Amino acid sequence: MEIVESVVRQQLASILMLEPERIDGHKRLSELGFDSLMGVELVTAIDHQLGVTLSPMALADAATLKRTVNLICEQAMGPSDTVHDEQTHLAHRHGASAEAEKEGS
């Protein structure tokens, strides 16, 4: 897990143009200026360097370096249908949020 965190921290630092040690593993990436385009760049780098495919939506849901590392490790060690299950779960969760907003209107 430490190697994964090191790789992701280095990629985040490069994308955010920060020193790696300035990235607090528990701080929301959005608080560091991380946006959706940077998310796509990070997802691509993770796939290329670690061979783990994450969706940008899953990355946004993880929100912190530590949770992103945990997600990558789960993906790497889980069954091959984990990505599909994750996408189904996130789609359902976001769909439920949209439905709740409609009902509240």
TARARA-V785285 format. One record per run of one state. SS is the DSSP state (A for helix, B for strand, O for the rest). FROM is the first residue (numbers start at 0). TO is the last residue. If there is no record, write none. Layout:
ss:SS from:FROM to:TO
ss:SS from:FROM to:TO
This chain:
ss:O from:0 to:0
ss:A from:1 to:15
ss:O from:16 to:18
ss:A from:19 to:21
ss:O from:22 to:26
ss:B from:27 to:27
ss:A from:28 to:31
ss:O from:32 to:34
ss:A from:35 to:49
ss:O from:50 to:54
ss:A from:55 to:61
ss:O from:62 to:62
ss:B from:63 to:63
ss:A from:64 to:76
ss:O from:77 to:80
ss:A from:81 to:103
ss:O from:104 to:104
